[in-house]
Amino acid sequence: FLEFKKQKTTLYNNKEFVWYSEKHCDSDFFRLGNNFSEKTKTVINPVLEEIHIQNTLTQLNCSSSFEYSKGQGVQSSTTINFLNANLLGFETFNYWDCGGAHPDFGGNGYLIDLNNGKEYEIDDILAFDKSVTSGDSENNFTAFSKYRTDFFAPKLLALLTAEHHFVKPSDGDSCDYTNEEYWNFISWSYTEKGITFTPYFARVERSCEEPFLVPFEKLKKYKNPKFPYELK
C-alpha cells in the first residue's frame, strides 16, 4: 500500500540522485539517477527502496493509543556523504516522539558497495584486533561485546583523543568523552574526509552526542583485511 512519488533531483560528485516521498507520511529518500549505469541502478536501487520502506514503516508505526499515526512522530533526514566508483556512503538522522515522557534521536550510517549491493558495517571496514576478522564475533554476541570493550573502544578513543584532544571535564555534569564505555557501540558515517564517530550516551545526556572525524590516513593501518577497498 506504500506509494512513492518523485520529488526532486540533486547532484553529488556530478552524479544524479532522485528523491522520493511516500504518500502517507513524511518519509523522503533517494534512488540512483540516470547517469549511473543501468547495471548499477538494477543492483542498488532495490537496496535503497528497501531502506526507504523500512524508514516509512518506522514512521507509520509511531502512534499512540489515542490516534492513528500520520507519520509525524518521526522526523527523518538523509545526507549523502561519500561517492566513488565502488562505494556510496550516506547517513540518516531520526528524531522520534511516539508518546511517553522522553522523545529521542539518533543517527545511522550506511556504506553500500555499488558493485554488488553489500552493506558494510563499521567492523567490516575497521579491525582493531584479529578476533573481529575470524568470524567468531559475528555469531557470538559475548565475543563481539568483548572485542568492542577490550579493543575497539580503547583504540578508537586513543585515535580520537589524538585528533580532538579530549580531556576529562572538571564539571561532573559536562560531557566526558574520555570515558571508554561511551565508545563501545557508536554510530558512524563514512565521509569524503574520513569516518565520523558519534559516542552513545544515556538518554539524559543525549545532547553530548556529536560526530568526531578521524581522517582516513589515521585509520589505514586498522583497515579490516577483508574490506576490499582502500580507505580514501
C-alpha positions as CSV (number, residue, x, y, z in Angstrom):
1,F,0.0,0.0,0.0
2,L,3.0,2.3,0.1
3,E,3.2,4.9,-2.7
4,F,6.4,6.6,-3.6
5,K,6.4,9.8,-5.7
6,K,9.3,11.6,-7.3
7,Q,10.0,15.0,-5.6
8,K,13.3,16.3,-6.9
9,T,16.7,15.5,-8.4
10,T,20.0,16.5,-6.9
11,L,23.7,16.1,-7.8
12,Y,26.5,14.7,-5.7
13,N,30.0,14.4,-7.3
14,N,28.3,15.1,-10.6
15,K,26.1,12.0,-10.2
16,E,22.3,12.2,-10.2
17,F,20.1,11.2,-7.2
18,V,16.4,11.1,-7.4
19,W,14.4,11.8,-4.2
20,Y,11.0,10.3,-3.5
21,S,8.4,10.9,-0.8
22,E,5.8,8.5,0.5
23,K,2.1,9.3,0.2
24,H,1.1,8.5,3.8
25,C,3.9,10.2,5.8
26,D,7.0,12.4,5.7
27,S,9.4,9.7,4.6
28,D,11.8,11.1,2.0
29,F,14.6,9.0,0.5
30,F,16.6,8.7,-2.7
31,R,17.4,6.4,-5.6
32,L,20.3,6.4,-8.1
33,G,19.5,8.6,-11.1
34,N,20.0,8.5,-14.9
35,N,23.8,9.0,-15.2
36,F,24.5,5.8,-13.2
37,S,24.8,2.7,-15.3
38,E,21.7,0.6,-15.8
39,K,23.6,-2.3,-14.1
40,T,24.4,-0.3,-11.1
41,K,20.8,1.0,-10.8
42,T,19.5,-2.5,-11.1
43,V,21.7,-3.7,-8.3
44,I,21.5,-0.7,-5.9
45,N,18.0,0.8,-6.3
46,P,16.2,-2.2,-4.8
47,V,18.6,-1.9,-1.8
48,L,17.7,1.8,-1.4
49,E,14.0,1.1,-1.9
50,E,14.1,-1.5,0.9
51,I,15.7,1.1,3.2
52,H,13.0,3.6,2.2
53,I,10.3,1.0,3.0
54,Q,11.8,0.3,6.4
55,N,12.1,4.1,7.2
56,T,8.5,4.6,6.1
57,L,7.3,1.7,8.3
58,T,9.2,3.2,11.2
59,Q,7.3,6.4,10.8
60,L,3.9,4.9,10.4
61,N,4.5,2.6,13.4
62,C,5.0,5.7,15.6
63,S,1.5,6.0,17.0
64,S,-0.3,6.3,20.4
65,S,-3.4,4.8,21.9
66,F,-5.2,8.0,21.1
67,E,-4.8,8.3,17.3
68,Y,-3.5,6.5,14.2
69,S,-0.1,7.5,13.0
70,K,0.2,10.1,10.3
71,G,3.9,9.7,10.1
72,Q,4.5,12.9,12.1
73,G,6.1,11.4,15.2
74,V,9.4,10.6,13.4
75,Q,11.3,13.3,11.7
76,S,14.0,11.9,9.4
77,S,16.7,13.4,7.2
78,T,19.2,11.8,4.9
79,T,22.6,13.1,3.8
80,I,24.9,11.7,1.1
81,N,28.5,11.8,2.4
82,F,30.6,9.7,0.1
83,L,30.7,8.5,-3.5
84,N,33.3,7.0,-5.8
85,A,33.3,4.2,-8.4
86,N,32.8,1.5,-5.8
87,L,31.1,2.9,-2.7
88,L,28.1,5.0,-1.7
89,G,28.1,6.4,1.8
90,F,25.2,8.2,3.5
91,E,23.6,8.7,6.9
92,T,20.1,9.1,8.2
93,F,19.2,11.0,11.3
94,N,15.9,10.5,13.1
95,Y,14.1,12.3,15.9
96,W,11.1,10.5,17.3
97,D,8.3,11.3,19.7
98,C,5.9,8.3,19.8
99,G,4.4,9.0,23.2
100,G,5.8,8.7,26.7
101,A,7.8,11.3,28.6
102,H,11.0,11.3,26.6
103,P,11.4,12.0,22.9
104,D,14.7,10.7,21.5
105,F,17.0,11.0,18.5
106,G,19.9,9.2,16.8
107,G,21.8,8.7,13.5
108,N,22.7,5.7,11.4
109,G,25.5,5.4,8.8
110,Y,25.4,3.3,5.6
111,L,28.2,2.2,3.2
112,I,27.0,0.3,0.2
113,D,29.1,-1.5,-2.4
114,L,27.9,-0.2,-5.8
115,N,29.1,-3.4,-7.5
116,N,27.0,-5.9,-5.6
117,G,24.8,-4.1,-3.1
118,K,26.6,-5.3,0.0
119,E,26.1,-3.1,3.1
120,Y,29.2,-2.7,5.2
121,E,29.1,-2.3,8.9
122,I,31.9,-0.5,10.8
123,D,33.6,-3.8,11.8
124,D,33.7,-4.8,8.1
125,I,35.7,-1.7,7.5
126,L,37.9,-1.4,10.6
127,A,39.5,-4.2,12.7
128,F,41.4,-3.2,15.8
129,D,42.1,-6.9,16.7
130,K,42.2,-10.1,14.7
131,S,39.3,-11.5,16.8
132,V,36.9,-9.4,14.7
133,T,38.1,-10.9,11.4
134,S,38.0,-14.5,12.5
135,G,34.2,-14.7,12.3
136,D,33.8,-15.7,15.9
137,S,32.2,-12.4,16.9
138,E,29.7,-12.4,14.0
139,N,27.6,-15.1,15.6
140,N,28.6,-14.7,19.2
141,F,27.4,-11.5,21.0
142,T,29.6,-12.2,24.0
143,A,32.7,-12.4,21.8
144,F,31.5,-9.3,19.9
145,S,30.9,-7.3,23.1
146,K,34.4,-8.3,24.4
147,Y,36.0,-7.1,21.2
148,R,34.2,-3.8,21.4
149,T,35.1,-3.3,25.1
150,D,38.7,-4.6,25.0
151,F,39.9,-3.4,21.6
152,F,37.5,-1.3,19.6
153,A,36.6,1.4,22.3
154,P,40.2,1.9,23.7
155,K,41.9,2.1,20.3
156,L,39.2,4.3,18.8
157,L,39.3,6.6,21.9
158,A,43.1,6.9,21.6
159,L,42.7,7.9,17.9
160,L,40.0,10.4,18.7
161,T,41.9,11.9,21.6
162,A,45.0,12.4,19.5
163,E,42.8,14.1,16.9
164,H,40.5,16.1,19.1
165,H,42.4,16.4,22.4
166,F,39.8,15.2,24.7
167,V,40.3,15.9,28.4
168,K,38.2,14.8,31.4
169,P,35.9,17.6,32.4
170,S,36.2,19.0,35.9
171,D,32.5,19.7,36.0
172,G,30.7,16.3,36.6
173,D,27.8,17.4,34.5
174,S,29.8,18.0,31.4
175,C,30.2,15.6,28.5
176,D,33.1,13.2,29.3
177,Y,34.4,12.0,26.0
178,T,37.4,10.3,27.8
179,N,35.1,7.5,29.1
180,E,35.7,4.4,27.1
181,E,32.2,3.0,27.7
182,Y,30.7,5.7,25.6
183,W,32.7,4.5,22.6
184,N,31.8,0.8,22.7
185,F,28.7,1.0,20.5
186,I,28.9,4.1,18.4
187,S,27.2,5.4,15.4
188,W,29.4,6.3,12.4
189,S,29.4,7.8,8.9
190,Y,31.8,7.3,6.0
191,T,32.6,10.7,4.5
192,E,34.9,12.2,1.9
193,K,37.5,13.2,4.6
194,G,37.3,10.1,6.8
195,I,35.0,8.4,9.2
196,T,33.0,10.2,11.8
197,F,32.2,8.5,15.1
198,T,29.4,9.5,17.5
199,P,29.5,8.2,21.1
200,Y,26.5,6.7,22.7
201,F,25.3,8.4,25.9
202,A,22.4,7.6,28.2
203,R,19.2,9.5,27.2
204,V,19.6,12.1,29.9
205,E,23.0,13.1,28.4
206,R,22.0,12.5,24.7
207,S,22.8,16.2,23.9
208,C,26.5,15.2,24.3
209,E,26.3,13.1,21.2
210,E,28.1,14.7,18.3
211,P,30.3,13.3,15.5
212,F,34.1,13.4,15.6
213,L,36.1,12.9,12.5
214,V,39.2,10.6,12.1
215,P,40.9,11.1,8.8
216,F,41.4,8.1,6.5
217,E,45.2,8.5,6.9
218,K,45.0,7.7,10.6
219,L,42.7,4.7,10.0
220,K,44.5,2.9,7.2
221,K,46.6,0.7,9.5
222,Y,43.4,-0.6,11.1
223,K,41.6,-1.5,7.9
224,N,39.9,-4.8,8.0
225,P,41.9,-7.1,5.6
226,K,38.5,-8.4,4.3
227,F,37.4,-4.9,3.3
228,P,38.1,-4.9,-0.5
229,Y,38.9,-1.1,-0.9
230,E,41.4,1.4,0.2
231,L,40.4,3.9,2.9
232,K,40.4,7.1,0.9
